[in-house]
Amino acid sequence: VKARVPVLNGDDDPMVTPEQIAAFKKEMDAAGVDYRLIGYPGARHSFTNPGADAVGKEFNLPLAYSAEADKESWQTMLDFFREIFR
């Protein structure tokens, strides 16, 4: 992988275990990937989707929108794009 990779994850996402995060980091490090993993405290799966709460409730899934994590992750992505496309 030659591209830089931003990884934005909800820290309270029960669909992604700490073991999976550790394995991902180990794999990326071993491959020499230039990545940045950012975890958003309190954010669950689908934290950028304003409709996540309703879908989670309808299908009994651990989904939840987080306005704060959505805003922060959007800014992180914009900053990343500004940096790589300057």
C-alpha positions in Angstrom: 0.0 0.0 0.0 1.6 3.2 -1.1 -1.2 5.6 -0.2 -1.6 7.2 3.2 -4.6 5.8 4.9 -6.8 7.5 7.5 -8.8 5.1 9.7 -11.7 6.7 11.7 -13.3 4.4 14.1 -15.9 4.6 16.9 -14.2 3.5 20.1 -17.5 2.0 21.4 -18.3 0.0 18.2 -19.1 -3.5 19.4 -18.8 -4.8 15.8 -15.0 -4.1 15.9 -13.2 -5.7 18.8 -10.0 -4.4 20.5 -8.4 -7.6 19.2 -9.4 -6.7 15.6 -8.0 -3.2 16.0 -4.7 -4.6 17.4 -4.5 -7.1 14.5 -5.2 -4.4 12.0 -2.5 -2.2 13.4 0.0 -5.1 13.5 -0.8 -5.9 9.8 -0.5 -2.2 8.7 2.8 -1.8 10.7 4.2 -5.0 9.2 3.3 -3.8 5.7 4.9 -0.4 6.3 1.6 1.4 5.6 1.5 5.1 6.4 -1.8 5.1 8.3 -3.4 7.0 11.1 -6.0 5.3 13.3 -8.3 7.7 15.2 -10.8 6.4 17.7 -13.8 8.5 18.7 -14.7 7.9 22.4 -18.4 7.1 22.9 -19.0 6.6 19.1 -20.6 3.3 18.0 -20.9 1.7 14.6 -22.3 4.0 11.9 -21.5 7.1 13.9 -21.6 9.4 10.8 -25.1 8.3 9.7 -27.9 10.5 11.1 -30.3 7.7 10.4 -28.3 5.1 12.3 -30.4 5.2 15.5 -33.6 4.3 13.6 -32.0 1.6 11.6 -30.3 0.1 14.7 -33.6 0.1 16.5 -35.5 -1.4 13.5 -33.1 -4.3 13.0 -31.8 -4.6 16.6 -28.3 -3.6 15.7 -25.8 -1.7 17.8 -25.8 1.4 15.6 -25.8 5.0 16.8 -25.3 8.4 15.3 -22.9 10.7 17.1 -23.1 14.4 16.0 -19.8 15.2 17.8 -17.8 12.3 16.3 -19.4 12.9 12.9 -18.3 16.6 13.0 -14.8 15.7 14.3 -14.3 12.9 11.7 -15.5 15.1 8.9 -13.0 17.8 9.9 -10.2 15.1 10.1 -11.1 14.0 6.6 -11.1 17.5 5.2 -7.8 18.2 6.9 -6.3 15.0 5.4 -7.5 16.0 1.9 -6.1 19.5 2.3 -2.8 18.0 3.3 -2.5 15.5 0.5 -4.0 17.6 -2.3 -2.3 20.9 -1.6 
